[in-house]
């Protein structure tokens, strides 16, 4: 069953832990461009938009490695992956 991931983008620091965890889990390499989660820097600010590629299966690995509480697995409600 696909998990839902609540996203609180305002807390994102751009550390890329979520992207690295996703890429190592799926492809066996630390390569953010292969991750199924995307961080997009907003303008010249220190703010990031968090999105998921259509290939995301909602496994929750990204949420388990998010140290800042941006991504959290939820049971119903919230923005989903």
Steps between C-alpha positions, in 0.01 A plus 500: 500500500627844409573714803402863519769755568410832661725781378589815694715677241554805720725287724722372216867602520602337172727245668404236238495212749163395360632495143812310596301242699263451206774461240708258709191290576376488140822505299782414740674833454496846654364696204234764572409520130376140517289556812123490477473803726601844378616811684474823305660814635261792486669801343808620684342417833587226745160342441420181313199346333466125556337282234488137395550350156220289352725196557487546879345193661452660841737264679575760772880470492530874442290575809700266719822689416358853529669655803299822489144368508422613146380154398286283723310182431132545579189288505258702292496872433798725425672545166577164356789370296 
